[in-house]
Amino acid sequence: MKTTRKLFSVLAFSLLASSVMAAVSPEEAAKLGTSLTPLGAERAGNADGSIPEWTGGLKTDAAPLKNGQLTDPFKNEQPNFVITAKNAEQYKDKLTAGQMAMLKRYPETYKIRVFPTHRTAAVPDAIYEAAKKSALNTELVSNGNGLGNFTESRFYAFPIPKNGLEIVWNHITRYRGENGRRNIVQATPQVDGSYNLVHFEDEAAYPSYMPDLDAERAENALLFFKQRVTAPSRLAGNVLLVHDSLDQVKEPRQAWIYNAGQRRVRRAPQVAYDGPGTASDGMRTTDNFDMFSGAPDRYDWKLIGKKEVFIPYNSFEISSSDLKYSDVIRAGHVNQDLARYELHRVWEIEATLKQGERNIYGKRRFYVDEDSWTIVQSELYDGRGQLWRVGEGHMVQYYQHKIPAFAFEALYDVISGRYIVNGMSNEEKPHEFGYRASARDFTPAALRNAGVR
């Protein structure tokens, strides 16, 4: 009897493993665009109507642009209510552990202003079609650390996910525009709120939109990223180049740094996993960028489930070009009088560091927006299991281009009382989407020219 049970368990596990690695059936894929949105979210609203039905997202003319910058389609709305440390218990079923920790850490200043929910996420029709191809064809390879049968679609690897690893791959492979350039700033405020700004010029390019990228190189390519520091003067001219692959076990991330002072290009293997983030004053790791980036291979990924959570969303007010950075940055956290939260459904996943692997975070918990497959909240625990850092990705829809993206990311150290905010562009020129990227511009040889001060 015991032998029979053992054989049954082995067989069941084997079948489960096979289903985890397989693409979905045509019958399941047919739900995309019907009962599910084209990206795999529940199209219907929730039972009490506080989350509405998805009806296509924001239109491209949702609000007029101001000097090329977004304006707020919801500027006349007022909060339904405000959550503070005093009334947090009343709403805790729709708050994350990280939000509860922030309310406890900053009881007088941290608040969550909850507005009506708008399901604004939308991408171009061609990307919806790509997501359906992914659902039918994409599989996990290399023990889940890479993607197979993905190069024809390239976006949203698993719009109908079966496990936590597939969900994090959706975040990694989400649509972020047809190549993009942006000028952004980063700050790491002290406990008293004092700060200095670091200015960056970022460029990101994708194989689908790089016509001169050779087919062999494109086969395993995920994205190409270049970041140039433009201020302060002591850092200006330093340039980072990153090549990310679909299977980072087969082909690990490649990174190079051009040091303007030394005028030399060097390989940068530290730009991965928990290596220090650029000019971050030790406040974030490389894989904290974009809420989570890089290879997922050092963690075991668990799907906890789906839930309704108040998340930072439609963050047009706090990212407005009418504001100065001094209006946004405050001691302890960003100005919560400007931050907007809405009730949305999220996928909750947990990553636990594998035995024998190394990362300063022993456990990570992520909350992934169902409509855009973007990580919008995170909780990062140290090796002792203590909550250390809380992440918030403030979402905005670049409606004129149909791109859901971050207005900025904030990562709060609830132990030290400091934080880092990255990606702000209130006082910068508009982001550029859809520029023609050349593979030649993302080579180590091109770094020296990019770093000329």
C-alpha positions as CSV (number, residue, x, y, z in Angstrom):
1,M,0.0,0.0,0.0
2,K,2.8,2.4,0.9
3,T,4.6,1.6,-2.3
4,T,1.4,2.3,-4.3
5,R,1.0,5.7,-2.6
6,K,4.6,6.5,-3.2
7,L,4.4,5.7,-6.9
8,F,1.1,7.7,-7.2
9,S,2.8,10.7,-5.6
10,V,5.8,10.5,-7.9
11,L,3.5,10.2,-10.9
12,A,1.3,13.2,-9.7
13,F,4.4,15.3,-9.2
14,S,5.7,14.4,-12.6
15,L,2.4,15.3,-14.2
16,L,2.4,18.6,-12.3
17,A,5.9,19.5,-13.4
18,S,4.9,18.8,-17.0
19,S,1.9,21.0,-16.8
20,V,3.9,23.8,-15.3
21,M,6.3,23.7,-18.2
22,A,3.6,23.6,-20.9
23,A,1.8,26.3,-22.8
24,V,-2.0,26.6,-22.3
25,S,-4.5,24.9,-24.5
26,P,-6.3,26.6,-27.4
27,E,-9.5,26.5,-25.3
28,E,-7.8,28.4,-22.5
29,A,-6.2,30.9,-24.8
30,A,-9.6,31.6,-26.3
31,K,-10.5,33.3,-23.0
32,L,-8.1,36.1,-23.9
33,G,-10.2,39.0,-25.1
34,T,-13.5,37.4,-23.9
35,S,-13.9,36.5,-20.3
36,L,-10.3,37.7,-19.7
37,T,-8.8,40.9,-21.0
38,P,-6.4,40.4,-23.9
39,L,-3.5,40.3,-21.4
40,G,-5.2,37.8,-19.1
41,A,-6.8,39.9,-16.3
42,E,-10.4,39.3,-15.2
43,R,-12.5,41.5,-17.5
44,A,-15.4,41.7,-15.0
45,G,-15.4,44.0,-12.1
46,N,-15.7,42.7,-8.5
47,A,-18.9,41.9,-6.6
48,D,-19.6,45.3,-5.0
49,G,-18.6,47.3,-8.1
50,S,-15.6,49.0,-6.4
51,I,-13.4,47.5,-9.1
52,P,-15.1,48.2,-12.5
53,E,-15.1,46.1,-15.6
54,W,-12.1,46.6,-17.9
55,T,-13.4,48.3,-21.1
56,G,-10.2,48.9,-23.0
57,G,-8.2,51.2,-20.8
58,L,-7.5,54.9,-21.3
59,K,-8.0,56.4,-24.8
60,T,-5.1,58.0,-26.5
61,D,-6.8,61.4,-26.2
62,A,-7.8,60.9,-22.5
63,A,-6.4,64.3,-21.6
64,P,-4.6,67.1,-23.4
65,L,-0.8,67.1,-23.3
66,K,1.0,70.1,-21.8
67,N,4.3,70.8,-23.6
68,G,4.4,67.1,-24.5
69,Q,3.8,66.0,-20.9
70,L,0.9,64.0,-19.5
71,T,-1.9,65.8,-17.7
72,D,-4.3,64.2,-15.2
73,P,-7.6,62.8,-16.7
74,F,-9.0,62.5,-13.2
75,K,-7.8,65.9,-11.8
76,N,-11.3,66.8,-10.5
77,E,-11.7,63.6,-8.4
78,Q,-11.5,63.7,-4.6
79,P,-10.5,60.7,-2.4
80,N,-13.2,58.4,-1.3
81,F,-11.4,58.1,2.1
82,V,-7.9,58.3,3.6
83,I,-6.2,55.5,5.5
84,T,-4.0,56.5,8.4
85,A,-2.3,54.7,11.3
86,K,-5.5,55.5,13.3
87,N,-7.9,53.7,11.0
88,A,-5.6,51.2,9.3
89,E,-7.1,48.2,11.1
90,Q,-10.5,48.9,9.5
91,Y,-8.9,48.4,6.0
92,K,-6.2,45.9,6.7
93,D,-7.7,43.1,4.6
94,K,-6.9,45.3,1.5
95,L,-3.5,46.5,2.7
96,T,-0.2,44.8,2.3
97,A,2.1,44.0,5.2
98,G,4.5,46.6,3.8
99,Q,1.8,49.3,3.8
100,M,0.9,48.4,7.4
101,A,4.6,48.7,8.3
102,M,4.8,52.1,6.7
103,L,1.8,53.3,8.6
104,K,3.3,52.1,11.8
105,R,6.8,53.6,11.0
106,Y,5.4,57.0,10.1
107,P,2.0,57.3,11.9
108,E,1.8,61.1,11.6
109,T,2.8,61.6,7.9
110,Y,2.2,58.4,5.9
111,K,-1.3,58.1,4.6
112,I,-3.1,56.3,1.7
113,R,-5.5,58.4,-0.2
114,V,-8.0,56.1,-1.9
115,F,-9.7,57.3,-5.1
116,P,-12.2,55.7,-7.4
117,T,-10.7,52.8,-9.4
118,H,-10.0,53.3,-13.1
119,R,-8.7,50.3,-15.1
120,T,-6.6,52.5,-17.4
121,A,-4.0,49.9,-18.6
122,A,-3.9,49.5,-22.4
123,V,-1.3,48.4,-25.0
124,P,-1.4,48.4,-28.8
125,D,-3.4,45.7,-30.6
126,A,-0.2,44.1,-32.0
127,I,0.9,43.5,-28.4
128,Y,-2.4,41.8,-27.5
129,E,-1.9,39.5,-30.5
130,A,1.6,38.8,-29.3
131,A,0.3,37.9,-25.8
132,K,-2.0,35.3,-27.3
133,K,0.9,33.8,-29.2
134,S,2.8,33.6,-26.0
135,A,-0.1,31.8,-24.3
136,L,-0.2,29.1,-27.0
137,N,3.6,28.6,-27.4
138,T,5.8,29.9,-24.6
139,E,7.3,27.4,-22.2
140,L,9.7,27.6,-19.2
141,V,13.1,26.1,-19.9
142,S,16.3,25.7,-17.9
143,N,14.3,24.8,-14.8
144,G,12.2,27.9,-15.2
145,N,15.1,30.3,-15.6
146,G,14.6,30.9,-19.4
147,L,11.8,31.0,-22.0
148,G,11.3,28.7,-25.0
149,N,9.3,29.3,-28.1
150,F,9.0,33.0,-27.2
151,T,10.9,34.8,-29.9
152,E,7.9,35.1,-32.2
153,S,5.8,36.9,-29.6
154,R,8.4,38.5,-27.2
155,F,5.8,40.0,-24.8
156,Y,3.8,38.8,-21.8
157,A,5.2,35.3,-21.7
158,F,2.3,33.7,-19.7
159,P,-0.9,35.7,-19.9
160,I,-2.7,32.8,-18.3
161,P,-0.2,31.9,-15.6
162,K,-0.1,28.7,-13.6
163,N,2.5,29.5,-10.9
164,G,4.6,32.3,-9.3
165,L,7.5,31.9,-11.7
166,E,5.4,32.5,-14.7
167,I,3.9,35.6,-13.1
168,V,7.3,37.2,-12.5
169,W,8.2,36.4,-16.1
170,N,5.2,38.4,-17.1
171,H,6.6,41.4,-15.3
172,I,10.0,40.9,-16.9
173,T,8.6,40.6,-20.4
174,R,5.8,43.2,-20.2
175,Y,5.5,45.8,-22.9
176,R,7.3,49.1,-22.2
177,G,7.1,50.8,-25.6
178,E,8.9,50.5,-28.9
179,N,12.3,51.6,-27.5
180,G,12.5,54.5,-25.1
181,R,14.7,57.4,-24.0
182,R,14.1,59.3,-20.8
183,N,15.7,61.9,-18.5
184,I,15.1,61.0,-14.9
185,V,16.4,61.8,-11.4
186,Q,17.1,59.7,-8.3
187,A,17.3,60.8,-4.7
188,T,18.3,59.1,-1.5
189,P,17.0,61.4,1.2
190,Q,18.6,61.4,4.7
191,V,16.3,60.9,7.7
192,D,15.8,64.6,8.0
193,G,14.7,64.9,4.4
194,S,17.8,66.5,3.0
195,Y,18.9,65.1,-0.4
196,N,20.9,65.6,-3.5
197,L,19.7,64.6,-7.0
198,V,21.5,62.3,-9.4
199,H,20.5,62.9,-13.1
200,F,20.4,60.1,-15.6
201,E,19.8,59.6,-19.3
202,D,18.3,56.1,-19.9
203,E,17.9,54.3,-23.2
204,A,16.2,50.9,-23.5
205,A,15.8,49.0,-26.8
206,Y,14.2,45.7,-27.6
207,P,15.0,43.0,-30.3
208,S,11.6,43.5,-32.0
209,Y,12.4,47.1,-32.7
210,M,16.1,46.8,-33.6
211,P,16.2,46.1,-37.4
212,D,20.0,45.8,-37.6
213,L,20.3,43.3,-34.8
214,D,21.5,40.0,-36.3
215,A,19.2,37.0,-36.0
216,E,21.6,34.9,-33.9
217,R,22.0,37.6,-31.3
218,A,18.3,38.4,-31.2
219,E,17.4,34.7,-30.6
220,N,18.2,34.9,-26.8
221,A,18.0,38.7,-26.3
222,L,15.5,40.2,-23.9
223,L,16.6,43.9,-23.9
224,F,19.5,46.3,-24.2
225,F,19.9,49.1,-21.7
226,K,22.2,52.1,-21.4
227,Q,22.3,54.6,-18.6
228,R,24.5,57.8,-18.6
229,V,24.9,59.9,-15.5
230,T,24.7,63.6,-16.3
231,A,24.9,65.2,-12.8
232,P,26.4,65.8,-10.3
233,S,29.7,66.6,-11.9
234,R,31.7,64.1,-9.9
235,L,29.7,61.3,-11.5
236,A,28.9,62.9,-14.9
237,G,30.0,60.9,-17.9
238,N,29.9,57.5,-16.3
239,V,27.9,55.1,-18.5
240,L,26.4,51.6,-17.8
241,L,25.5,49.2,-20.6
242,V,23.5,46.0,-20.0
243,H,22.5,43.1,-22.3
244,D,19.8,40.9,-20.8
245,S,19.0,37.5,-22.2
246,L,15.8,35.4,-22.2
247,D,17.8,32.5,-20.7
248,Q,20.3,33.9,-18.2
249,V,21.5,30.4,-17.2
250,K,22.5,29.7,-20.8
251,E,23.8,33.2,-21.4
252,P,24.2,35.3,-18.2
253,R,23.6,39.1,-18.1
254,Q,26.5,41.0,-19.7
255,A,27.3,44.5,-18.3
256,W,30.0,47.1,-18.9
257,I,30.8,50.4,-17.2
258,Y,32.6,53.4,-18.8
259,N,34.4,55.4,-16.1
260,A,34.7,59.0,-17.3
261,G,37.6,59.7,-14.9
262,Q,39.7,56.8,-16.0
263,R,38.4,56.9,-19.6
264,R,38.2,53.1,-19.6
265,V,35.5,50.5,-20.4
266,R,35.4,47.6,-17.9
267,R,33.3,44.5,-17.6
268,A,30.8,44.9,-14.7
269,P,29.8,41.5,-13.3
270,Q,28.6,43.2,-10.1
271,V,25.7,44.7,-12.0
272,A,23.4,41.8,-11.3
273,Y,21.4,40.3,-8.4
274,D,22.2,42.1,-5.1
275,G,25.1,44.2,-6.5
276,P,24.8,47.8,-5.5
277,G,22.5,50.0,-7.6
278,T,24.1,53.0,-9.5
279,A,24.7,55.9,-7.2
280,S,22.2,54.5,-4.7
281,D,24.1,55.1,-1.5
282,G,23.5,51.5,-0.6
283,M,19.8,51.9,-0.6
284,R,19.0,49.5,-3.4
285,T,20.4,46.5,-5.2
286,T,20.7,46.0,-8.9
287,D,17.7,43.6,-8.9
288,N,15.6,46.2,-7.1
289,F,15.5,48.2,-10.3
290,D,12.1,48.1,-12.0
291,M,10.8,46.6,-8.7
292,F,12.5,43.3,-9.9
293,S,14.8,42.7,-12.8
294,G,17.4,40.2,-13.9
295,A,17.4,36.4,-13.6
296,P,14.9,34.7,-11.2
297,D,17.2,31.6,-10.7
298,R,18.3,32.2,-7.1
299,Y,14.7,32.0,-5.7
300,D,11.9,29.5,-5.4
301,W,8.8,31.2,-6.6
302,K,5.4,30.5,-5.0
303,L,2.0,31.7,-6.1
304,I,0.0,32.8,-3.0
305,G,-3.1,33.9,-4.9
306,K,-5.1,36.8,-6.1
307,K,-6.5,39.6,-3.9
308,E,-7.8,43.1,-3.8
309,V,-5.3,45.7,-2.6
310,F,-5.0,49.5,-2.5
311,I,-2.1,50.2,-4.8
312,P,-0.4,53.3,-6.2
313,Y,-2.2,53.8,-9.5
314,N,-3.0,56.6,-12.1
315,S,-0.3,58.7,-10.4
316,F,-0.7,61.7,-12.6
317,E,-0.9,64.2,-9.8
318,I,2.4,63.3,-8.1
319,S,4.2,63.1,-11.4
320,S,2.9,66.3,-12.8
321,S,5.3,68.7,-14.6
322,D,3.7,71.5,-12.6
323,L,5.6,70.2,-9.5
324,K,9.2,70.6,-8.4
325,Y,11.1,67.7,-6.9
326,S,11.0,69.5,-3.6
327,D,7.2,69.2,-3.7
328,V,7.5,65.4,-3.9
329,I,10.5,64.5,-1.7
330,R,9.8,64.5,2.0
331,A,11.5,63.0,5.1
332,G,10.8,59.3,5.4
333,H,8.7,59.0,2.2
334,V,7.4,60.8,-0.8
335,N,4.6,63.4,-0.3
336,Q,1.6,61.3,0.4
337,D,-0.7,64.3,0.0
338,L,0.1,63.9,-3.7
339,A,0.0,60.1,-4.0
340,R,-3.1,58.4,-5.4
341,Y,-4.2,54.8,-4.5
342,E,-6.9,52.7,-6.0
343,L,-8.4,49.3,-5.3
344,H,-7.2,46.8,-7.9
345,R,-6.8,43.0,-8.1
346,V,-3.2,41.8,-7.8
347,W,-1.4,38.5,-8.0
348,E,0.5,37.9,-4.8
349,I,3.7,35.9,-5.2
350,E,6.6,35.0,-2.8
351,A,10.2,34.4,-3.6
352,T,12.3,32.4,-1.1
353,L,16.1,32.2,-1.5
354,K,17.2,28.8,-2.5
355,Q,19.5,26.9,-0.2
356,G,23.1,27.5,-1.1
357,E,22.3,30.7,-3.0
358,R,23.3,34.2,-2.0
359,N,21.3,37.4,-1.9
360,I,20.9,40.0,0.8
361,Y,17.1,39.4,0.7
362,G,16.1,36.1,2.1
363,K,12.5,36.4,1.1
364,R,10.6,38.8,-1.2
365,R,6.9,39.2,-1.7
366,F,5.5,40.9,-4.7
367,Y,2.0,42.3,-5.7
368,V,1.5,42.3,-9.4
369,D,-1.2,44.4,-11.1
370,E,-3.5,42.0,-13.1
371,D,-4.1,44.5,-15.9
372,S,-0.5,45.4,-16.8
373,W,1.5,42.5,-15.2
374,T,3.6,45.2,-13.3
375,I,5.0,44.7,-9.8
376,V,3.4,47.6,-7.9
377,Q,4.2,46.7,-4.3
378,S,7.0,44.7,-2.7
379,E,8.2,43.5,0.7
380,L,11.8,42.6,1.1
381,Y,13.0,40.5,4.1
382,D,16.6,40.1,5.4
383,G,18.2,36.7,6.1
384,R,16.6,36.6,9.6
385,G,13.1,37.0,8.2
386,Q,12.7,40.6,9.4
387,L,10.9,43.0,7.1
388,W,13.6,45.4,5.8
389,R,12.4,47.3,2.8
390,V,9.1,48.2,1.3
391,G,8.7,49.0,-2.4
392,E,6.1,51.0,-4.3
393,G,5.9,51.4,-8.0
394,H,3.6,54.4,-8.8
395,M,1.8,53.6,-12.0
396,V,0.8,55.9,-14.8
397,Q,-0.7,55.2,-18.2
398,Y,1.2,57.0,-21.0
399,Y,-2.1,57.1,-22.8
400,Q,-0.9,58.8,-26.0
401,H,1.4,55.8,-26.6
402,K,-0.7,53.0,-24.9
403,I,2.1,52.2,-22.4
404,P,1.5,51.3,-18.7
405,A,4.7,52.3,-16.8
406,F,6.1,53.7,-13.6
407,A,5.9,57.4,-12.9
408,F,8.7,56.5,-10.4
409,E,9.7,53.8,-7.9
410,A,10.3,54.3,-4.2
411,L,12.0,51.8,-1.9
412,Y,11.7,52.4,1.8
413,D,14.0,51.1,4.5
414,V,11.6,50.7,7.5
415,I,14.5,50.0,9.8
416,S,16.8,53.0,9.1
417,G,14.1,55.5,8.1
418,R,15.7,56.3,4.8
419,Y,14.6,55.6,1.2
420,I,15.5,55.9,-2.4
421,V,13.2,57.3,-5.1
422,N,14.2,56.6,-8.8
423,G,12.6,57.6,-12.1
424,M,11.2,61.0,-11.3
425,S,10.8,63.3,-14.3
426,N,8.7,66.2,-13.1
427,E,11.2,68.8,-14.2
428,E,12.6,66.9,-17.2
429,K,11.7,66.9,-20.8
430,P,9.1,64.4,-22.0
431,H,10.0,60.7,-22.4
432,E,10.7,59.6,-26.0
433,F,9.1,56.4,-27.2
434,G,9.5,54.6,-30.5
435,Y,12.9,56.0,-31.5
436,R,14.9,54.0,-34.0
437,A,17.5,52.1,-32.0
438,S,20.7,50.7,-33.6
439,A,22.5,47.6,-32.2
440,R,25.7,49.5,-32.8
441,D,24.8,52.0,-30.1
442,F,24.6,49.2,-27.5
443,T,28.1,47.8,-27.8
444,P,31.0,48.3,-25.4
445,A,32.9,50.1,-28.2
446,A,30.1,52.8,-28.2
447,L,30.4,53.5,-24.5
448,R,33.3,55.8,-24.7
449,N,31.4,58.1,-27.1
450,A,28.3,58.0,-24.9
451,G,30.3,59.1,-21.9
452,V,31.9,62.3,-23.3
453,R,31.1,65.1,-20.9
